[in-house]
Amino acid sequence: MEHKAKITIEYCPGCRWMLRSAWLAQELLTTFENEVFEVSLRPSEINGTFVVCVNGTQVWERRQDGGFPEAKILKQKVRDIIAPKKALGHSDNK
């Protein structure tokens, strides 16, 4: 567990965003299986919420960032925090 990341995806259950959140959690766990300690899904009490945090630092907020992240973009943002030297293959910046 030492030095492994904790990622939280907070979502609006009233908007039915749990499946989207679970899919992104799966993508992050698959990509960062050696770098991540946990990915948690947190239902929000605030309507319209979709926020992704890595070790307490916000990396995506739906309203601020203009919608939902593509998996590729989210992986890049997470990688830049937890494993900057990790190659993401086809998900890397060109």
SEVEXSE-955107 format. One record per atom (N, C-alpha, C): x negated, y, z; atom name; residue in three letters. Coordinates in pm, whole numbers. Example, Ala and Ser with C-alpha at 12.3 -4.5 7.8 and 13.67 -1.06 7.14 Angstrom:
% SEVEXSE-955107
+--------+--------+--------+----+-----+
|      u |      v |      w |  a |   r |
+--------+--------+--------+----+-----+
|  -1319 |   -569 |    780 |  N | ALA |
|  -1230 |   -450 |    780 | CA | ALA |
|  -1320 |   -330 |    780 |  C | ALA |
|  -1285 |   -225 |    708 |  N | SER |
|  -1367 |   -106 |    714 | CA | SER |
|  -1290 |      3 |    787 |  C | SER |
+--------+--------+--------+----+-----+
% end
This chain:
% SEVEXSE-955107
+--------+--------+--------+----+-----+
|      u |      v |      w |  a |   r |
+--------+--------+--------+----+-----+
|    -82 |   -119 |      0 |  N | MET |
|      0 |      0 |      0 | CA | MET |
|    -86 |    125 |      0 |  C | MET |
|   -207 |    116 |     48 |  N | GLU |
|   -293 |    233 |     60 | CA | GLU |
|   -307 |    304 |    -73 |  C | GLU |
|   -277 |    433 |    -74 |  N | HIS |
|   -291 |    520 |   -190 | CA | HIS |
|   -196 |    488 |   -305 |  C | HIS |
|    -95 |    410 |   -281 |  N | LYS |
|      3 |    383 |   -386 | CA | LYS |
|    117 |    484 |   -376 |  C | LYS |
|    175 |    515 |   -489 |  N | ALA |
|    276 |    620 |   -498 | CA | ALA |
|    414 |    574 |   -454 |  C | ALA |
|    489 |    670 |   -403 |  N | LYS |
|    631 |    650 |   -373 | CA | LYS |
|    709 |    744 |   -464 |  C | LYS |
|    798 |    686 |   -540 |  N | ILE |
|    879 |    762 |   -635 | CA | ILE |
|   1024 |    754 |   -592 |  C | ILE |
|   1091 |    868 |   -594 |  N | THR |
|   1233 |    874 |   -559 | CA | THR |
|   1310 |    933 |   -676 |  C | THR |
|   1417 |    865 |   -712 |  N | ILE |
|   1508 |    916 |   -814 | CA | ILE |
|   1640 |    944 |   -743 |  C | ILE |
|   1675 |   1071 |   -733 |  N | GLU |
|   1800 |   1112 |   -670 | CA | GLU |
|   1900 |   1143 |   -781 |  C | GLU |
|   2017 |   1084 |   -773 |  N | TYR |
|   2114 |   1095 |   -882 | CA | TYR |
|   2254 |   1119 |   -826 |  C | TYR |
|   2341 |   1168 |   -913 |  N | CYS |
|   2481 |   1192 |   -877 | CA | CYS |
|   2563 |   1065 |   -904 |  C | CYS |
|   2614 |   1000 |   -799 |  N | PRO |
|   2694 |    880 |   -822 | CA | PRO |
|   2829 |    913 |   -886 |  C | PRO |
|   2882 |   1031 |   -858 |  N | GLY |
|   3010 |   1071 |   -918 | CA | GLY |
|   3001 |   1088 |  -1068 |  C | GLY |
|   2882 |   1119 |  -1117 |  N | CYS |
|   2859 |   1135 |  -1261 | CA | CYS |
|   2824 |   1001 |  -1327 |  C | CYS |
|   2817 |    896 |  -1247 |  N | ARG |
|   2786 |    761 |  -1297 | CA | ARG |
|   2644 |    752 |  -1353 |  C | ARG |
|   2548 |    811 |  -1284 |  N | TRP |
|   2410 |    812 |  -1332 | CA | TRP |
|   2324 |    707 |  -1264 |  C | TRP |
|   2384 |    614 |  -1190 |  N | MET |
|   2306 |    511 |  -1124 | CA | MET |
|   2236 |    419 |  -1225 |  C | MET |
|   2305 |    377 |  -1330 |  N | LEU |
|   2244 |    286 |  -1427 | CA | LEU |
|   2126 |    352 |  -1499 |  C | LEU |
|   2140 |    479 |  -1533 |  N | ARG |
|   2029 |    553 |  -1596 | CA | ARG |
|   1911 |    559 |  -1499 |  C | ARG |
|   1940 |    585 |  -1372 |  N | SER |
|   1836 |    592 |  -1269 | CA | SER |
|   1767 |    457 |  -1252 |  C | SER |
|   1845 |    352 |  -1249 |  N | ALA |
|   1789 |    217 |  -1233 | CA | ALA |
|   1702 |    179 |  -1353 |  C | ALA |
|   1746 |    217 |  -1473 |  N | TRP |
|   1667 |    188 |  -1592 | CA | TRP |
|   1532 |    262 |  -1588 |  C | TRP |
|   1535 |    390 |  -1550 |  N | LEU |
|   1409 |    465 |  -1540 | CA | LEU |
|   1320 |    408 |  -1429 |  C | LEU |
|   1380 |    365 |  -1319 |  N | ALA |
|   1302 |    301 |  -1212 | CA | ALA |
|   1232 |    175 |  -1265 |  C | ALA |
|   1304 |     96 |  -1341 |  N | GLN |
|   1247 |    -25 |  -1400 | CA | GLN |
|   1132 |     10 |  -1494 |  C | GLN |
|   1148 |    111 |  -1575 |  N | GLU |
|   1042 |    155 |  -1666 | CA | GLU |
|    918 |    197 |  -1589 |  C | GLU |
|    937 |    272 |  -1480 |  N | LEU |
|    823 |    318 |  -1400 | CA | LEU |
|    755 |    202 |  -1329 |  C | LEU |
|    834 |    110 |  -1274 |  N | LEU |
|    776 |     -5 |  -1205 | CA | LEU |
|    698 |    -95 |  -1301 |  C | LEU |
|    747 |   -110 |  -1421 |  N | THR |
|    678 |   -192 |  -1520 | CA | THR |
|    548 |   -127 |  -1564 |  C | THR |
|    551 |      1 |  -1588 |  N | THR |
|    434 |     74 |  -1636 | CA | THR |
|    327 |     90 |  -1530 |  C | THR |
|    371 |    115 |  -1406 |  N | PHE |
|    277 |    147 |  -1298 | CA | PHE |
|    279 |     41 |  -1188 |  C | PHE |
|    284 |    -86 |  -1226 |  N | GLU |
|    298 |   -194 |  -1128 | CA | GLU |
|    185 |   -198 |  -1026 |  C | GLU |
|     66 |   -153 |  -1062 |  N | ASN |
|    -47 |   -154 |   -969 | CA | ASN |
|    -65 |    -22 |   -894 |  C | ASN |
|      5 |     82 |   -936 |  N | GLU |
|    -13 |    213 |   -877 | CA | GLU |
|    103 |    258 |   -787 |  C | GLU |
|    214 |    185 |   -793 |  N | VAL |
|    335 |    228 |   -722 | CA | VAL |
|    366 |    133 |   -607 |  C | VAL |
|    392 |    192 |   -490 |  N | PHE |
|    435 |    115 |   -374 | CA | PHE |
|    586 |     90 |   -378 |  C | PHE |
|    660 |    194 |   -417 |  N | GLU |
|    806 |    178 |   -425 | CA | GLU |
|    867 |    283 |   -517 |  C | GLU |
|    980 |    246 |   -574 |  N | VAL |
|   1066 |    340 |   -644 | CA | VAL |
|   1202 |    325 |   -578 |  C | VAL |
|   1252 |    436 |   -523 |  N | SER |
|   1381 |    429 |   -455 | CA | SER |
|   1485 |    510 |   -530 |  C | SER |
|   1608 |    461 |   -524 |  N | LEU |
|   1722 |    531 |   -581 | CA | LEU |
|   1802 |    590 |   -468 |  C | LEU |
|   1830 |    719 |   -477 |  N | ARG |
|   1899 |    788 |   -368 | CA | ARG |
|   2023 |    858 |   -424 |  C | ARG |
|   2141 |    811 |   -387 |  N | PRO |
|   2263 |    881 |   -428 | CA | PRO |
|   2268 |   1018 |   -362 |  C | PRO |
|   2298 |   1120 |   -441 |  N | SER |
|   2303 |   1256 |   -389 | CA | SER |
|   2445 |   1292 |   -348 |  C | SER |
|   2455 |   1381 |   -252 |  N | GLU |
|   2585 |   1433 |   -213 | CA | GLU |
|   2620 |   1558 |   -293 |  C | GLU |
|   2526 |   1603 |   -376 |  N | ILE |
|   2546 |   1725 |   -455 | CA | ILE |
|   2577 |   1684 |   -599 |  C | ILE |
|   2691 |   1727 |   -649 |  N | ASN |
|   2733 |   1691 |   -784 | CA | ASN |
|   2632 |   1737 |   -888 |  C | ASN |
|   2610 |   1653 |   -988 |  N | GLY |
|   2523 |   1688 |  -1100 | CA | GLY |
|   2375 |   1673 |  -1075 |  C | GLY |
|   2339 |   1615 |   -963 |  N | THR |
|   2197 |   1603 |   -927 | CA | THR |
|   2129 |   1490 |  -1004 |  C | THR |
|   2012 |   1521 |  -1057 |  N | PHE |
|   1922 |   1419 |  -1110 | CA | PHE |
|   1781 |   1474 |  -1092 |  C | PHE |
|   1709 |   1421 |   -993 |  N | VAL |
|   1576 |   1471 |   -957 | CA | VAL |
|   1483 |   1351 |   -940 |  C | VAL |
|   1362 |   1364 |   -994 |  N | VAL |
|   1259 |   1261 |   -977 | CA | VAL |
|   1142 |   1326 |   -903 |  C | VAL |
|   1101 |   1262 |   -792 |  N | CYS |
|    988 |   1309 |   -713 | CA | CYS |
|    884 |   1199 |   -700 |  C | CYS |
|    757 |   1239 |   -702 |  N | VAL |
|    646 |   1147 |   -682 | CA | VAL |
|    570 |   1196 |   -559 |  C | VAL |
|    566 |   1113 |   -456 |  N | ASN |
|    502 |   1149 |   -329 | CA | ASN |
|    552 |   1284 |   -278 |  C | ASN |
|    680 |   1308 |   -295 |  N | GLY |
|    741 |   1431 |   -245 | CA | GLY |
|    732 |   1551 |   -339 |  C | GLY |
|    661 |   1536 |   -451 |  N | THR |
|    648 |   1645 |   -548 | CA | THR |
|    747 |   1624 |   -661 |  C | THR |
|    830 |   1724 |   -686 |  N | GLN |
|    929 |   1714 |   -792 | CA | GLN |
|    861 |   1715 |   -929 |  C | GLN |
|    895 |   1617 |  -1012 |  N | VAL |
|    840 |   1612 |  -1148 | CA | VAL |
|    949 |   1630 |  -1254 |  C | VAL |
|   1076 |   1615 |  -1214 |  N | TRP |
|   1185 |   1636 |  -1309 | CA | TRP |
|   1310 |   1677 |  -1232 |  C | TRP |
|   1380 |   1777 |  -1287 |  N | GLU |
|   1509 |   1819 |  -1232 | CA | GLU |
|   1598 |   1849 |  -1352 |  C | GLU |
|   1709 |   1781 |  -1360 |  N | ARG |
|   1796 |   1785 |  -1478 | CA | ARG |
|   1833 |   1927 |  -1522 |  C | ARG |
|   1877 |   2009 |  -1430 |  N | ARG |
|   1920 |   2144 |  -1467 | CA | ARG |
|   1802 |   2231 |  -1510 |  C | ARG |
|   1697 |   2224 |  -1435 |  N | GLN |
|   1578 |   2305 |  -1461 | CA | GLN |
|   1506 |   2262 |  -1590 |  C | GLN |
|   1499 |   2131 |  -1613 |  N | ASP |
|   1421 |   2079 |  -1725 | CA | ASP |
|   1505 |   2049 |  -1849 |  C | ASP |
|   1632 |   2084 |  -1846 |  N | GLY |
|   1714 |   2072 |  -1965 | CA | GLY |
|   1765 |   1934 |  -1998 |  C | GLY |
|   1820 |   1865 |  -1901 |  N | GLY |
|   1878 |   1733 |  -1925 | CA | GLY |
|   1798 |   1622 |  -1862 |  C | GLY |
|   1812 |   1505 |  -1918 |  N | PHE |
|   1744 |   1387 |  -1867 | CA | PHE |
|   1612 |   1366 |  -1939 |  C | PHE |
|   1513 |   1311 |  -1868 |  N | PRO |
|   1385 |   1288 |  -1934 | CA | PRO |
|   1389 |   1165 |  -2023 |  C | PRO |
|   1317 |   1170 |  -2133 |  N | GLU |
|   1291 |   1048 |  -2208 | CA | GLU |
|   1195 |    967 |  -2122 |  C | GLU |
|   1201 |    836 |  -2130 |  N | ALA |
|   1112 |    751 |  -2051 | CA | ALA |
|    967 |    787 |  -2078 |  C | ALA |
|    932 |    812 |  -2204 |  N | LYS |
|    796 |    847 |  -2243 | CA | LYS |
|    747 |    971 |  -2168 |  C | LYS |
|    829 |   1074 |  -2163 |  N | ILE |
|    791 |   1200 |  -2098 | CA | ILE |
|    778 |   1180 |  -1947 |  C | ILE |
|    872 |   1108 |  -1889 |  N | LEU |
|    867 |   1084 |  -1745 | CA | LEU |
|    741 |   1004 |  -1708 |  C | LEU |
|    709 |    903 |  -1788 |  N | LYS |
|    588 |    825 |  -1762 | CA | LYS |
|    463 |    913 |  -1768 |  C | LYS |
|    458 |   1004 |  -1863 |  N | GLN |
|    344 |   1094 |  -1873 | CA | GLN |
|    333 |   1183 |  -1750 |  C | GLN |
|    445 |   1236 |  -1704 |  N | LYS |
|    444 |   1324 |  -1586 | CA | LYS |
|    401 |   1247 |  -1461 |  C | LYS |
|    452 |   1125 |  -1446 |  N | VAL |
|    415 |   1043 |  -1331 | CA | VAL |
|    268 |   1003 |  -1340 |  C | VAL |
|    225 |    960 |  -1457 |  N | ARG |
|     86 |    922 |  -1477 | CA | ARG |
|    -10 |   1035 |  -1441 |  C | ARG |
|     24 |   1157 |  -1482 |  N | ASP |
|    -63 |   1272 |  -1457 | CA | ASP |
|    -85 |   1295 |  -1308 |  C | ASP |
|      7 |   1248 |  -1225 |  N | ILE |
|     -5 |   1263 |  -1079 | CA | ILE |
|    -74 |   1143 |  -1015 |  C | ILE |
|    -32 |   1021 |  -1053 |  N | ILE |
|    -79 |    904 |   -978 | CA | ILE |
|   -195 |    830 |  -1041 |  C | ILE |
|   -214 |    845 |  -1173 |  N | ALA |
|   -321 |    771 |  -1241 | CA | ALA |
|   -363 |    846 |  -1367 |  C | ALA |
|   -424 |    964 |  -1350 |  N | PRO |
|   -454 |   1051 |  -1465 | CA | PRO |
|   -535 |    986 |  -1577 |  C | PRO |
|   -614 |    885 |  -1545 |  N | LYS |
|   -698 |    821 |  -1647 | CA | LYS |
|   -632 |    701 |  -1714 |  C | LYS |
|   -512 |    666 |  -1668 |  N | LYS |
|   -443 |    548 |  -1722 | CA | LYS |
|   -391 |    576 |  -1863 |  C | LYS |
|   -421 |    486 |  -1953 |  N | ALA |
|   -368 |    494 |  -2090 | CA | ALA |
|   -226 |    438 |  -2090 |  C | ALA |
|   -139 |    506 |  -2161 |  N | LEU |
|      2 |    461 |  -2168 | CA | LEU |
|     37 |    399 |  -2302 |  C | LEU |
|    -62 |    372 |  -2385 |  N | GLY |
|    -33 |    312 |  -2514 | CA | GLY |
|     54 |    402 |  -2600 |  C | GLY |
|    162 |    346 |  -2653 |  N | HIS |
|    251 |    422 |  -2742 | CA | HIS |
|    322 |    537 |  -2671 |  C | HIS |
|    321 |    539 |  -2537 |  N | SER |
|    386 |    647 |  -2462 | CA | SER |
|    293 |    764 |  -2435 |  C | SER |
|    169 |    755 |  -2483 |  N | ASP |
|     74 |    863 |  -2459 | CA | ASP |
|     98 |    981 |  -2551 |  C | ASP |
|     47 |   1097 |  -2507 |  N | ASN |
|     51 |   1216 |  -2593 | CA | ASN |
|    -30 |   1190 |  -2718 |  C | ASN |
|     12 |   1248 |  -2826 |  N | LYS |
|    -63 |   1236 |  -2953 | CA | LYS |
|   -159 |   1352 |  -2963 |  C | LYS |
+--------+--------+--------+----+-----+
% end
